[in-house]
Amino acid sequence: MLPTLQDLKTQFHKDNTGYKRLPLYVRINTLSVAEPTTVIKQLKTQFPDANFTGDSHINFLLKFPAHTNFSKCKLYRKGHVIIQDKASCMSGAALNPPPSSTVIDACSAPGNKTLHLAALMGNTGTVFAVEKDRKRFKRLQNNITKHGANNVTPVCTDFLKISSEDSKYAKVSHILVDPSCSGSGMVTESLVNNFQSKNEEKIKQLTELQKSLLCHALSFPRAVRVVYSTCSVYPEENECVVREMLESHHENWQLARVLPDWTRRGDTAVFTQADKCVRCSPQDQTNGFFLACFVRKQKQKVKQKVKVKQKVRDRDFLGGTKIQSVFSVRHLAMRYRMKHHYKYPYKFIRLY
């Protein structure tokens, strides 16, 4: 049973009590920084009163006190650190593309998740950053250049228009689908004080788009891992979408339980496998977030019976006898000589 609007409103206000205490998360940009420890030392110098710590789930993510001002920070201006919420970093951590792989970020702008993917790959391989909106695409390009993501190829087009059979994307193995959503999980003062009404028609339009994008991602023939994520709290955009995609793609795809140390999970009241999905809440000191990771099923190899070829000698004086070892050749040769030694007393037969 899906929660009612009142249920969501009550839970939202409960989760967001004291939202101003949410930390500010800053990720060290390993694309442009060779020694993260050097960045940490510089941050301690620039923010001597900020008691920041490293995050326990995401590598190179630092947690600062709320409202820490980075606008004048040189490291931030140069692109050596990136302000990115912890929940937003979880998409890349769940997809976890290996170095030198080929990846698609289907809805890329403004590019924080794209940059995280590029960093996880060690600036190797290729990340196709797809964005259809031209204004957002320009912002994406600027972020890619500023932060030194040399392995990112920006593509200004609709992901749905990219053919899964296009040779350009033939090697794509990992895909991130973070589509437009209601944004109902974003913690802001206006949302806390005045919970937005749930527009059923708008949600329906969004879920249709979300399902189309995810379905298209699952159609890429060499894709082995696809992550779907939203910053929404509505099950219609989260568990319901994942459930429907599993039902229609169960022959080739299944859910993986990612980020095993994270305790908050999907709503099993929607479907039983939702415990493999990840949910974030302001109670976790993050924005509201959801993600699910699809992995391709491995096809079972059919054991083929191996036909053993028998060694057969030329049918000459041995009368077509099948010989399987040198010992048997010697044995039959001796018998042949003993049988015919009166007729061929000086005949020596060499068979090996």
Residue pairs with C-beta under 8 A, 6 or more apart in sequence:
1 269
2 235
2 236
2 240
2 270
3 11
3 235
5 197
5 198
8 184
8 195
8 198
8 233
8 234
9 195
11 233
12 191
12 192
12 195
12 233
13 192
13 195
15 281
15 282
15 283
15 288
16 187
16 191
16 192
16 282
19 187
19 189
19 192
19 282
20 66
20 67
21 66
21 285
22 66
22 187
22 282
22 285
22 286
22 287
23 63
23 64
23 65
23 66
23 86
23 285
24 63
24 64
24 65
24 66
24 67
24 68
24 70
24 83
25 55
25 61
25 62
25 63
25 64
25 83
25 84
25 85
25 86
25 89
26 43
26 52
26 61
26 62
26 64
26 70
26 76
26 81
26 82
26 83
26 84
27 58
27 60
27 61
27 62
27 81
27 82
27 83
27 84
27 89
27 116
28 36
28 39
28 40
28 60
28 61
28 62
28 80
28 81
29 79
29 80
29 81
29 82
29 115
29 119
29 147
29 148
30 36
30 60
30 119
31 115
31 118
31 119
31 123
31 147
31 148
31 149
31 150
32 78
32 79
32 80
32 147
32 148
33 39
33 80
36 60
39 75
39 80
39 81
40 62
42 75
43 50
43 52
43 62
43 73
43 75
43 81
46 73
46 74
46 75
47 64
47 68
50 64
50 65
50 68
51 65
52 62
52 63
52 64
52 65
52 68
53 62
53 63
54 61
54 62
54 63
55 61
55 62
55 63
55 86
56 261
57 86
57 90
57 93
57 259
57 261
57 262
58 86
58 89
58 90
58 93
60 119
61 84
61 86
61 89
62 81
63 86
63 285
70 76
70 81
70 83
73 81
75 81
76 83
79 146
79 147
79 148
82 112
82 115
82 147
84 112
84 116
85 286
85 287
86 280
86 285
86 286
87 185
87 231
87 280
87 286
87 287
87 288
87 289
88 112
88 113
88 231
88 287
88 289
89 116
90 229
90 259
90 262
90 278
90 280
90 289
90 291
91 113
91 116
91 176
91 178
91 227
91 229
91 291
92 113
92 116
92 117
92 120
92 176
93 120
93 258
93 259
94 227
94 229
94 258
94 259
94 278
94 291
94 293
95 103
95 117
95 174
95 175
95 176
95 225
95 227
95 293
96 120
96 225
97 103
97 117
97 120
97 121
97 125
97 173
97 174
97 225
98 121
99 121
99 122
99 124
99 125
100 121
100 124
100 125
101 121
101 125
101 173
101 174
102 125
102 126
102 128
102 169
102 171
102 172
102 173
102 174
103 117
103 121
103 125
103 126
103 127
103 128
103 172
103 173
103 174
103 175
103 176
104 127
104 128
104 130
104 159
104 162
104 169
104 172
104 174
104 175
104 176
104 217
104 220
105 113
105 114
105 117
105 127
105 128
105 129
105 130
105 176
105 178
106 130
106 159
106 175
106 176
106 177
106 178
106 179
106 213
106 217
107 130
107 131
107 159
107 177
107 178
107 179
107 180
107 213
108 114
108 129
108 130
108 131
108 140
108 154
109 131
109 133
109 136
109 137
109 139
109 140
110 136
110 139
110 140
110 143
111 129
111 139
111 140
111 143
111 144
112 143
113 176
113 178
114 127
114 129
114 140
114 143
114 144
114 149
114 152
115 143
115 144
115 147
115 149
115 152
117 127
117 176
118 127
118 149
118 151
118 152
119 149
121 127
121 151
123 148
123 149
123 150
123 151
124 151
125 151
126 151
126 152
126 153
127 149
127 151
127 152
127 153
128 153
128 155
128 169
128 172
129 140
129 144
129 152
129 153
129 154
129 155
130 155
130 157
130 158
130 159
130 162
131 137
131 140
131 154
131 155
131 156
132 156
132 157
132 158
132 159
134 156
137 154
137 156
140 154
141 154
144 152
144 154
155 162
159 213
159 216
159 217
160 212
160 213
160 216
162 169
162 216
163 169
164 216
164 219
164 220
164 221
165 221
169 220
170 222
171 222
172 220
172 222
172 223
173 222
173 223
173 224
173 225
174 223
174 224
174 225
174 226
175 217
175 220
175 223
175 225
175 226
175 227
176 226
176 227
176 229
177 210
177 213
177 214
177 217
177 226
177 227
177 228
177 229
178 228
178 229
178 230
179 206
179 209
179 210
179 213
179 214
179 230
180 206
180 209
180 210
181 206
181 210
181 230
181 231
181 232
181 237
182 198
182 199
182 202
182 203
182 206
182 232
182 234
182 237
183 231
183 232
184 191
184 196
184 198
184 231
184 232
184 233
184 234
184 288
185 230
185 231
185 232
185 233
185 280
185 287
185 288
185 289
185 290
186 231
186 287
186 288
187 282
187 287
187 288
198 234
203 234
203 236
203 237
204 236
206 237
207 236
207 237
207 240
207 241
210 228
210 230
210 237
210 241
211 241
211 244
211 245
214 226
214 228
214 241
214 245
215 245
215 248
215 249
217 223
217 226
217 228
218 226
218 245
218 249
218 252
218 253
218 294
223 296
224 295
224 296
225 256
225 293
225 294
225 295
225 296
226 253
226 293
226 294
227 291
227 292
227 293
227 294
228 241
228 242
228 245
228 291
228 292
228 293
228 294
229 289
229 290
229 291
229 292
230 237
230 238
230 289
230 290
230 291
231 287
231 288
231 289
231 290
232 238
232 288
232 290
233 288
233 290
235 267
235 270
237 290
238 266
238 277
238 279
238 290
238 292
239 266
239 267
239 270
239 271
239 274
239 277
239 290
240 270
242 255
242 266
242 271
242 274
242 277
242 292
243 270
243 271
243 274
245 253
245 294
246 253
246 254
246 255
246 271
246 273
249 294
251 297
252 296
252 297
253 294
253 295
253 296
253 297
254 294
254 295
254 297
255 273
255 276
255 277
255 292
255 293
255 294
255 295
256 276
256 293
256 294
256 295
257 275
257 276
258 276
258 278
258 291
258 293
259 278
262 278
264 278
264 279
264 280
264 281
264 283
264 284
265 274
265 275
265 276
265 277
265 278
265 279
266 274
266 275
266 276
266 277
266 278
266 279
266 290
266 292
267 274
267 279
268 274
268 275
276 292
276 293
277 290
277 291
277 292
278 289
278 290
278 291
278 292
279 288
279 289
279 290
280 286
280 287
280 288
280 289
280 290
281 288
282 288
310 322
310 324
311 322
311 323
311 324
312 322
312 323
313 321
313 322
313 323
313 329
317 336
317 349
318 332
318 336
321 332
323 329
323 332
326 352
329 351
329 352
330 351
330 352
333 349
333 351
336 349
337 344
337 347
337 348
337 349
340 347
